[in-house]
């Protein structure tokens, strides 16, 4: 894994100073819960009131280096701010909405990433849900790693509830079906 401690510290210092709840998701979370793999960027989810988003975006693009020329406008339209840390690490900061992402941020736990740096990382269950909804082959490989390492400690009621919710909402029953098939394959037991 790329050494992210200075970058994560910089991100944590910013959000702590601003008093904003956030969660590290994506590849860094996979390092904690799944099978470590190479990742080049940091993915973050934040929760702020909708009316506060423009103000936060303005602070983000002045504190961090924007990765695109219209980063503020892009963030307002697409709800993700694309910036770099002072070390040049790419950071995708997505703006959460009430419901799942609000729950995700409440369920974070601290992850030690350096001698004196601990950052809030999404739970293993929430990582599986995010990856299942994204649904790319790499995401399902990440889910497999999480299931191998964490299966005995996962809150299956919570996990299945959200997977079913997204399957219905997105009209993609394959989300839940693929998870259940992978669960049975890895854990070796019926899923229900």
C-alpha positions in Angstrom: 0.0 0.0 0.0 1.2 3.5 -0.7 2.2 5.4 2.4 -0.9 7.6 3.1 -0.2 8.7 6.7 0.8 12.3 5.9 -2.1 12.7 3.5 -4.6 11.2 5.9 -3.3 13.4 8.6 -3.7 16.4 6.4 -7.3 15.4 5.6 -8.1 14.7 9.3 -6.7 18.0 10.4 -8.8 19.9 7.9 -12.1 18.1 8.8 -11.3 18.3 12.6 -10.6 22.0 12.3 -13.9 22.5 10.4 -15.8 20.3 12.9 -17.1 18.1 10.0 -17.9 14.4 10.4 -16.4 12.2 7.7 -15.4 8.7 6.9 -12.6 7.2 4.9 -14.0 4.7 2.4 -12.6 2.9 -0.7 -9.1 1.5 -1.0 -7.8 2.7 2.4 -10.8 1.0 4.1 -10.1 -2.2 2.1 -6.6 -2.1 3.7 -8.3 -2.3 7.1 -11.1 -4.8 6.5 -10.1 -6.8 3.4 -7.1 -8.1 1.5 -4.5 -5.3 1.2 -4.1 -4.1 -2.3 -2.5 -1.2 -4.1 -4.5 2.0 -4.2 -3.3 5.4 -5.4 -6.0 7.7 -3.9 -8.1 8.4 -0.9 -11.9 8.4 -0.9 -13.8 10.3 1.7 -17.5 10.8 2.5 -18.6 13.9 4.4 -21.9 14.9 5.9 -22.9 18.6 6.0 -26.3 20.3 5.6 -27.1 21.0 1.9 -26.9 24.8 2.5 -23.4 24.4 3.9 -22.0 22.5 0.9 -21.0 25.5 -1.2 -19.1 27.0 1.7 -17.3 23.7 2.4 -16.5 23.3 -1.3 -15.0 26.8 -1.4 -12.8 25.9 1.6 -11.8 22.5 0.1 -10.6 24.0 -3.2 -8.6 26.8 -1.5 -7.1 24.5 1.2 -6.2 21.6 -1.2 -5.1 21.8 -4.8 -8.0 21.2 -7.2 -7.4 18.4 -9.7 -9.6 20.0 -12.4 -10.0 23.6 -13.4 -13.7 23.8 -12.5 -13.4 21.8 -9.3 -15.9 23.9 -7.3 -18.5 23.9 -10.1 -18.0 20.2 -10.7 -18.4 19.5 -6.9 -21.7 21.4 -6.8 -23.1 19.6 -9.8 -21.8 16.1 -9.1 -21.4 16.1 -5.3 -17.8 15.1 -5.3 -14.8 17.4 -4.9 -11.6 16.3 -6.7 -8.5 17.7 -4.9 -4.9 16.8 -4.0 -3.1 16.9 -0.7 0.2 18.9 -0.4 2.0 15.6 -1.2 0.1 15.3 -4.5 -2.2 12.4 -3.4 -5.6 12.4 -5.2 -8.6 12.7 -2.9 -12.2 12.3 -3.9 -14.5 13.9 -1.3 -18.1 12.9 -1.8 -21.0 14.6 -0.1 -23.3 12.1 1.7 -27.1 12.3 2.0 -29.4 11.4 4.8 -30.0 7.7 5.1 -27.2 5.2 4.4 -24.3 7.6 4.3 -25.4 9.3 7.5 -25.5 5.8 9.1 -22.1 5.0 7.6 -20.5 8.0 9.2 -22.1 7.2 12.6 -20.7 3.7 12.4 -17.0 4.6 11.7 -14.2 3.4 13.9 -10.7 4.8 14.3 -8.0 3.3 12.2 -4.4 4.0 13.1 -2.4 5.1 10.0 0.7 6.4 11.6 2.4 7.0 14.9 0.0 9.7 16.0 -2.7 9.6 13.4 -6.1 7.9 13.7 -8.8 8.5 11.1 -12.5 7.4 11.0 -12.9 4.5 8.6 -16.2 3.1 7.5 -17.3 -0.3 9.0 -16.6 -3.5 7.2 -20.4 -3.9 6.5 -20.6 -0.4 5.0 -17.6 -1.0 2.8 -19.2 -4.2 1.5 -22.4 -2.2 0.8 -20.6 0.6 -1.1 -18.6 -1.9 -3.1 -21.7 -4.1 -4.0 -23.6 -1.0 -5.2 -20.6 0.1 -7.3 -20.5 -3.5 -8.6 -17.3 -3.4 -10.7 -15.2 -6.6 -10.8 -12.5 -5.0 -8.6 -15.3 -4.1 -6.0 -16.4 -7.8 -5.9 -12.8 -8.9 -5.4 -12.6 -6.4 -2.5 -15.8 -7.8 -1.0 -14.4 -11.3 -1.2 -11.4 -10.2 0.8 -13.6 -8.6 3.4 -15.7 -11.7 3.7 -12.6 -13.9 4.1 -11.2 -11.8 6.8 -14.3 -10.5 8.6 -17.2 -12.9 8.0 -17.5 -14.0 11.6 -17.8 -10.5 12.9 -20.1 -9.0 10.3 -23.6 -7.7 11.2 -25.5 -9.7 8.6 -28.9 -8.2 9.5 -27.6 -4.7 8.9 -25.7 -5.7 5.8 -28.5 -7.6 4.2 -31.1 -4.9 5.0 -29.1 -2.2 3.1 -28.2 -4.5 0.3 -31.9 -5.4 -0.2 -32.8 -1.7 0.0 -30.3 -0.8 -2.7 -31.3 -3.8 -4.8 -34.9 -2.5 -4.8 -34.1 1.2 -5.1 -31.7 0.6 -8.1 -33.9 -2.2 -9.5 -30.8 -4.4 -9.5 -31.7 -7.7 -7.6 -28.2 -9.0 -8.7 -26.7 -6.9 -5.9 -28.2 -9.0 -3.1 -28.0 -12.2 -5.2 -24.3 -11.8 -5.9 -23.5 -11.1 -2.3 -25.5 -14.1 -1.1 -23.7 -16.3 -3.6 -20.3 -15.1 -2.5 -21.2 -15.4 1.1 -22.2 -19.1 0.6 -19.1 -19.8 -1.4 -16.7 -18.2 1.2 -18.4 -19.1 4.5 -19.8 -22.4 3.2 -23.2 -22.1 4.7 -26.7 -21.3 3.5 -27.3 -17.6 3.7 -30.8 -17.4 5.1 
